[in-house]
Amino acid sequence: MKVIAISGYHNSGKTTLIEKVVKELRKRGLRVGYIKHDPKGHGITDREGSDTDRLRGLADKRCLISPAETTIWESTPADLRKFIEERFGDCDVVLMEGFKNIEGIPKVAVGDVTVKDLVLRVRGDEDFAIVVELIERMEENL
């Protein structure tokens, strides 16, 4: 499995870049996973006071199953690499959005953001082909 993070400041174009990269990698027959970093906790899709929200902190895992998708809430893993292996092991590529400061994961920086483990800096989604090429040349790193 290949794991790479796309990092940048808010509104730098990370998500748009990732959308284009995912579409191209899937066209090439690869299974692609996606993990979004939400350091401020704004991405919670559950509404306050709902049944699953009430169980936050009580249960180790929470899950909401609907006809179209399943959402699973878990406590933040101590070992991100182990989490990726366990939950995304069937993917060829895992794209992580954000994670500027996590060490040991190669990063594509969008714009002038400072990141650890930088392997490529791009202007934005117009450079998606360069990112796809980088991913194809990468060795498996997980």
SERO-4910 file (N, C-alpha, C, O; in steps of 0.05 Angstrom, whole numbers):
BEGIN
 pado doro    nc1    nc2    nc3   cac1   cac2   cac3    cc1    cc2    cc3    oc1    oc2    oc3
  Met    A     17    -23      0      0      0      0     18     25      0     39     26     13
  Lys    A      9     45    -14     23     71    -15      6     91      1    -18     93     -4
  Val    A     19    106     18      5    126     34     19    152     30     43    154     32
  Ile    A      3    173     25     14    200     21     -6    220     31    -30    216     28
  Ala    A      4    242     43    -13    263     53    -12    287     34      9    293     24
  Ile    A    -35    300     30    -37    325     15    -43    346     36    -64    346     48
  Ser    A    -23    363     41    -26    383     62    -25    411     52    -13    417     31
  Gly    A    -38    429     66    -38    457     58    -56    472     77    -70    461     94
  Tyr    A    -55    499     74    -71    516     91   -101    513     83   -107    503     61
  His    A   -119    523    100   -148    523     95   -153    538     68   -142    559     63
  Asn    A   -170    526     51   -177    537     25   -154    538      5   -154    554    -13
  Ser    A   -134    521      9   -111    521    -10   -116    504    -34   -101    506    -54
  Gly    A   -137    488    -34   -144    471    -57   -138    442    -52   -137    426    -72
  Lys    A   -133    433    -28   -127    405    -21   -148    386    -31   -142    367    -45
  Thr    A   -173    392    -24   -195    373    -30   -199    372    -60   -203    350    -71
  Thr    A   -198    394    -74   -201    394   -103   -179    378   -116   -184    362   -135
  Leu    A   -155    381   -107   -132    366   -117   -136    336   -112   -133    320   -130
  Ile    A   -144    329    -88   -149    301    -81   -171    289    -99   -168    266   -108
  Glu    A   -192    304   -104   -214    294   -121   -203    286   -148   -210    265   -159
  Lys    A   -187    303   -160   -176    297   -186   -156    274   -186   -157    257   -204
  Val    A   -140    272   -165   -121    250   -163   -136    224   -159   -129    204   -172
  Val    A   -156    223   -142   -171    199   -138   -184    190   -164   -183    166   -170
  Lys    A   -197    208   -178   -210    200   -203   -190    188   -223   -196    167   -235
  Glu    A   -166    199   -225   -146    189   -243   -135    162   -234   -132    144   -250
  Leu    A   -130    159   -208   -120    133   -198   -141    111   -201   -134     89   -208
  Arg    A   -166    117   -197   -187     98   -200   -190     90   -230   -196     67   -236
  Lys    A   -187    109   -248   -187    103   -277   -166     83   -283   -169     66   -302
  Arg    A   -144     83   -268   -121     65   -273   -125     39   -258   -107     22   -258
  Gly    A   -148     35   -247   -154      9   -234   -146      6   -205   -146    -16   -195
  Leu    A   -138     27   -192   -128     25   -164   -151     30   -145   -169     47   -150
  Arg    A   -150     16   -122   -169     22   -100   -156     44    -83   -133     42    -76
  Val    A   -172     65    -78   -161     88    -65   -177     94    -39   -201     95    -39
  Gly    A   -163     97    -17   -175    104      8   -170    134     14   -152    146      2
  Tyr    A   -186    145     31   -184    174     38   -188    177     68   -207    167     79
  Ile    A   -170    192     80   -172    199    108   -169    229    111   -149    240    102
  Lys    A   -189    242    123   -187    271    127   -180    277    155   -191    265    174
  His    A   -161    295    159   -153    303    185   -172    326    194   -176    345    179
  Asp    A   -184    323    217   -202    343    227   -194    351    255   -207    344    275
  Pro    A   -172    366    257   -160    372    284   -179    388    302   -175    387    327
  Lys    A   -197    403    291   -215    419    308   -242    406    313   -259    417    328
  Gly    A   -246    382    302   -271    367    307   -295    378    294   -318    373    303
  His    A   -292    393    272   -315    405    258   -329    385    240   -352    390    231
  Gly    A   -316    363    233   -327    345    213   -346    324    224   -354    306    210
  Ile    A   -354    327    249   -372    307    261   -399    309    246   -411    330    244
  Thr    A   -408    286    236   -432    286    220   -457    280    236   -479    279    225
  Asp    A   -453    275    261   -475    269    279   -486    294    292   -470    312    298
  Arg    A   -512    296    296   -522    321    309   -522    318    339   -526    296    350
  Glu    A   -518    339    353   -517    339    382   -543    329    393   -565    336    385
  Gly    A   -540    311    413   -563    300    426   -575    275    414   -593    262    425
  Ser    A   -565    267    390   -575    243    377   -566    219    393   -549    221    411
  Asp    A   -577    195    386   -570    171    400   -540    165    399   -527    159    419
  Thr    A   -528    167    374   -500    161    372   -483    182    385   -461    176    396
  Asp    A   -492    207    386   -477    228    400   -478    223    430   -457    227    443
  Arg    A   -500    214    440   -502    208    469   -483    186    477   -475    185    501
  Leu    A   -476    168    459   -458    146    466   -429    153    462   -411    137    468
  Arg    A   -423    178    452   -395    186    449   -381    185    476   -392    195    496
  Gly    A   -358    173    477   -343    171    502   -352    147    519   -337    140    538
  Leu    A   -375    135    513   -384    112    529   -376     86    515   -366     67    528
  Ala    A   -381     85    489   -375     61    473   -348     65    460   -340     87    453
  Asp    A   -334     43    455   -308     44    441   -312     51    411   -296     66    400
  Lys    A   -333     41    399   -339     47    371   -369     53    369   -385     42    384
  Arg    A   -375     71    352   -403     77    346   -407     75    316   -389     82    301
  Cys    A   -430     67    307   -435     63    279   -464     70    272   -482     65    287
  Leu    A   -467     83    250   -493     90    239   -496     78    212   -480     85    194
  Ile    A   -514     60    208   -518     47    182   -543     57    169   -565     56    181
  Ser    A   -540     67    145   -563     76    130   -562     61    103   -543     48     97
  Pro    A   -583     64     87   -583     49     62   -560     57     43   -551     40     28
  Ala    A   -551     82     45   -530     91     26   -502     89     37   -483     85     21
  Glu    A   -498     91     63   -470     90     73   -470     84    103   -490     84    117
  Thr    A   -446     77    112   -442     71    140   -421     91    151   -401     95    139
  Thr    A   -427    102    174   -409    120    187   -400    107    213   -417     99    229
  Ile    A   -374    105    217   -364     92    242   -348    113    257   -330    126    245
  Trp    A   -354    116    282   -338    134    299   -322    116    318   -332     98    330
  Glu    A   -296    122    320   -278    108    338   -262    128    353   -258    151    344
  Ser    A   -251    120    376   -232    137    389   -207    140    372   -201    123    356
  Thr    A   -194    163    374   -170    168    358   -149    147    364   -142    142    387
  Pro    A   -139    134    344   -119    113    348    -92    124    357    -84    146    348
  Ala    A    -79    109    374    -53    118    383    -32    114    361    -13    129    359
  Asp    A    -36     94    344    -18     87    323    -32     90    296    -47     72    288
  Leu    A    -28    113    283    -42    118    257    -35     98    236    -52     90    220
  Arg    A    -10     90    235     -2     70    215    -17     43    219    -26     32    199
  Lys    A    -20     35    243    -35     10    249    -64     13    241    -76     -5    229
  Phe    A    -75     36    247   -103     42    239   -107     41    209   -126     29    199
  Ile    A    -88     52    194    -89     52    165    -88     23    155   -103     15    137
  Glu    A    -69      8    166    -66    -20    158    -92    -36    163   -100    -52    146
  Glu    A   -104    -32    186   -128    -47    194   -152    -39    178   -168    -56    169
  Arg    A   -156    -13    174   -181     -3    162   -179      1    132   -200      1    118
  Phe    A   -155      5    121   -152     11     93   -134     -9     79   -123     -4     57
  Gly    A   -129    -32     91   -111    -52     81   -118    -63     53   -101    -74     39
  Asp    A   -143    -60     45   -151    -69     18   -148    -48     -3   -156    -52    -26
  Cys    A   -136    -26      3   -131     -4    -16   -103     -5    -27    -84    -14    -13
  Asp    A   -100      4    -52    -73      6    -63    -60     32    -55    -36     33    -51
  Val    A    -76     53    -52    -66     79    -45    -84     91    -24   -109     88    -26
  Val    A    -73    104     -4    -89    119     15    -79    148     14    -56    154     18
  Leu    A    -98    166      8    -93    195      8   -103    207     34   -126    203     42
  Met    A    -85    220     47    -92    233     73    -93    263     68    -75    274     55
  Glu    A   -114    276     77   -116    305     74   -110    319    100   -122    313    121
  Gly    A    -90    336     99    -81    350    123    -56    337    134    -37    331    120
  Phe    A    -56    333    160    -34    319    174     -7    333    169     13    319    165
  Lys    A     -6    359    170     19    374    164     42    365    182     65    363    172
  Asn    A     37    359    207     59    355    226     64    326    233     82    320    249
  Ile    A     49    308    222     54    279    228     79    271    214     84    277    191
  Glu    A     96    256    228    122    248    217    119    220    205    103    203    213
  Gly    A    136    215    185    138    189    173    120    184    150    120    162    138
  Ile    A    103    203    142     85    201    119     94    221     99     95    245    105
  Pro    A    100    213     74    109    232     54     86    252     48     62    244     49
  Lys    A     93    277     42     73    297     38     76    312     12     98    318      4
  Val    A     53    319      1     52    338    -21     41    364     -9     20    364      3
  Ala    A     56    385    -11     47    411      0     33    427    -22     44    430    -44
  Val    A     10    437    -15     -5    454    -34      1    483    -25     -8    491     -3
  Gly    A     15    498    -41     22    525    -34     47    526    -17     64    509    -18
  Asp    A     49    547      0     73    552     15     73    542     43     89    551     60
  Val    A     56    523     49     54    511     76     80    496     83     93    484     66
  Thr    A     87    497    108    110    482    119    100    455    129     82    454    145
  Val    A    113    434    119    105    407    127    130    390    133    152    396    123
  Lys    A    126    369    148    147    350    153    146    329    131    124    324    120
  Asp    A    168    318    123    170    296    103    160    305     75    146    289     62
  Leu    A    167    329     67    158    340     41    171    324     18    196    320     18
  Val    A    155    315     -1    166    302    -25    159    318    -51    172    314    -71
  Leu    A    140    336    -49    132    351    -72    116    376    -64    100    374    -45
  Arg    A    120    398    -77    104    422    -73     90    429    -99    102    429   -120
  Val    A     64    434    -97     48    441   -121     33    467   -116     30    476    -93
  Arg    A     24    479   -138      8    504   -137    -21    499   -129    -33    514   -115
  Gly    A    -32    476   -139    -60    470   -134    -68    447   -151    -52    431   -160
  Asp    A    -95    445   -156   -106    422   -170    -97    421   -199    -99    400   -212
  Glu    A    -87    443   -211    -77    442   -238    -52    424   -240    -45    416   -263
  Asp    A    -40    417   -218    -16    400   -218    -23    371   -211     -5    356   -203
  Phe    A    -49    363   -214    -57    336   -205    -41    314   -220    -36    293   -208
  Ala    A    -35    318   -246    -21    297   -261      7    292   -249     16    269   -250
  Ile    A     20    313   -239     46    309   -226     44    293   -201     61    276   -195
  Val    A     22    297   -186     17    282   -161     12    253   -168     22    235   -155
  Val    A     -4    248   -189    -10    220   -197     16    206   -206     20    183   -198
  Glu    A     32    220   -221     58    209   -229     75    202   -205     88    181   -205
  Leu    A     77    220   -186     92    215   -161     82    189   -147     98    172   -139
  Ile    A     56    187   -144     44    164   -131     51    138   -146     57    118   -134
  Glu    A     49    139   -172     55    115   -188     84    106   -184     90     82   -184
  Arg    A    102    125   -181    131    119   -178    138    111   -150    159     99   -146
  Met    A    121    117   -131    127    111   -103    129     81    -98    115     65   -110
  Glu    A    146     74    -79    147     47    -69    125     45    -48    116     65    -36
  Glu    A    115     21    -43     97     17    -21    110     25      5    134     18      9
  Asn    A     96     39     22    109     49     47     93     42     72     97     53     93
  Leu    A     74     24     68     59     14     92     52    -15     88     39    -26    106
***
